[in-house]
Amino acid sequence: MQKELFKIKYISDYVLNIAFVIILNVIVESVMPSNHFKKYVKSVMGLVVIIVLANPVLKFSDFDLQLEKYILSDSFNYEESETEDSFFEENVNDEFEKNLSQNIKKDIENNFGIECEVFVECENINIKSVKIKCEEKDFLNIKNLIDKKYGLECVKY
């Protein structure tokens, strides 16, 4: 698909160049007074038209190189965007874990006045586990609070 798009762009640029040179040729010939310089101007403009028409043949070996550059740059951009996406997902996941841990810890402190440690493990913003590090006597109350408020199962750490 990329190869066809590149060929279409190459051909359209070629046609535009030919059209531009022909229009320029007509304008120059119409502006030139009819004297002995007109034949020299026609000769030079004829050479310019021949060069523009022969341009694809002269640059044929360069075409493959340009095509390769175009495809490689496009694939590089695709790989770069995939890397950015995975980096973004990892950051979102880490922030989600951190915020959820802080919220649960605050809820435990506000409801029970207990200091504890909370560890949340997520994968693609899906909570895999919630681990609480606290005293045994407080764990049941904390577990009920987390289940009621967040709908999550937690384990003692």
C-alpha positions in Angstrom: 0.0 0.0 0.0 2.8 2.4 0.9 4.6 1.6 -2.3 1.5 2.5 -4.4 1.0 5.8 -2.5 4.6 6.7 -3.1 4.3 5.9 -6.8 1.2 8.0 -7.1 2.9 10.9 -5.4 5.9 10.5 -7.6 3.8 10.5 -10.8 1.7 13.4 -9.7 4.8 15.5 -9.0 6.2 14.5 -12.4 2.9 15.6 -14.2 2.9 18.9 -12.2 6.5 19.6 -13.3 5.7 19.0 -16.9 2.6 21.2 -16.7 4.6 24.0 -15.1 7.4 23.9 -17.7 4.9 23.9 -20.6 3.0 26.9 -19.1 6.3 28.7 -18.5 7.3 27.9 -22.1 4.1 29.4 -23.5 4.4 32.5 -21.3 8.1 33.1 -22.3 7.3 32.7 -26.0 4.4 35.0 -25.9 6.3 37.7 -24.0 9.4 37.5 -26.3 9.4 40.0 -29.1 9.8 38.5 -32.6 13.5 39.0 -33.3 16.5 36.8 -33.7 16.7 36.0 -29.9 13.4 34.1 -30.1 15.0 31.1 -31.8 17.6 30.9 -29.0 14.9 31.1 -26.3 12.9 28.4 -28.1 16.0 26.2 -28.1 16.7 26.7 -24.4 13.1 26.1 -23.5 13.0 23.0 -25.6 16.1 21.7 -23.7 14.3 22.4 -20.4 11.2 20.4 -21.6 13.5 17.5 -22.7 15.2 17.5 -19.3 11.9 17.5 -17.4 10.6 14.7 -19.6 13.8 12.7 -19.1 13.9 13.3 -15.4 12.3 10.0 -14.4 14.8 8.0 -16.5 17.7 10.0 -15.0 16.4 9.5 -11.4 15.2 5.9 -11.8 17.9 4.5 -9.6 17.1 7.2 -7.0 13.5 6.1 -7.0 14.1 2.9 -5.1 16.3 4.7 -2.6 13.6 7.3 -2.0 10.9 4.6 -1.7 13.1 2.8 0.9 13.6 6.0 2.9 9.9 6.7 2.8 8.9 3.2 4.0 11.6 3.1 6.7 10.7 6.5 8.1 7.0 5.5 8.2 7.8 2.2 10.0 10.1 4.1 12.4 7.2 6.4 13.2 4.9 3.4 13.8 7.4 1.8 16.2 8.0 5.1 18.0 4.2 5.5 18.5 4.0 1.9 19.9 6.8 2.7 22.4 5.0 5.9 23.4 1.8 4.0 23.9 3.3 1.3 26.1 5.2 4.0 28.1 1.9 5.9 28.6 0.1 2.7 29.7 2.8 1.9 32.3 2.7 5.4 33.7 -1.1 5.3 34.0 -0.9 1.9 35.6 1.7 3.1 38.2 -0.3 6.2 39.0 -3.4 4.2 39.4 -1.7 1.8 41.8 -0.2 4.7 43.8 -3.5 6.7 44.0 -5.6 3.6 45.0 -3.0 2.7 47.7 -3.1 6.2 49.1 -7.0 6.3 49.1 -7.3 3.0 50.9 -4.7 4.0 53.4 -6.5 7.3 54.1 -9.8 5.5 54.5 -8.3 3.0 57.0 -6.7 5.9 59.0 -9.9 7.9 59.0 -12.2 5.1 59.9 -10.1 3.2 62.4 -7.2 5.6 63.3 -4.8 2.8 62.4 -1.5 3.2 60.6 -0.9 0.5 58.0 0.8 -0.2 54.7 -1.2 -0.8 51.6 0.1 -2.5 48.4 -1.9 -2.5 45.3 -0.9 -4.5 42.2 -2.6 -3.7 38.9 -2.2 -4.8 35.3 -3.8 -2.6 32.6 -5.8 -0.8 35.3 -7.3 -4.1 36.4 -6.6 -4.7 40.1 -4.8 -8.0 40.6 -4.3 -7.8 44.4 -4.6 -5.6 47.4 -2.3 -6.4 50.3 -2.6 -4.8 53.7 0.2 -4.8 56.3 -1.3 -4.3 59.7 -1.9 -6.0 63.1 -3.9 -9.2 63.1 -6.7 -7.8 65.4 -7.5 -4.9 62.9 -7.4 -6.9 59.7 -11.0 -8.1 59.7 -12.4 -4.6 60.1 -10.1 -3.3 57.4 -11.0 -6.2 55.1 -14.7 -5.5 55.6 -14.2 -1.7 54.9 -12.3 -2.4 51.6 -14.8 -4.9 50.5 -17.8 -2.6 51.3 -16.3 0.6 49.8 -14.2 -0.7 46.9 -15.6 -4.1 46.3 -12.2 -5.6 46.5 -10.8 -8.7 48.2 -7.6 -8.0 50.2 -5.1 -10.3 51.9 -2.9 -9.8 55.0 0.6 -9.0 54.1 
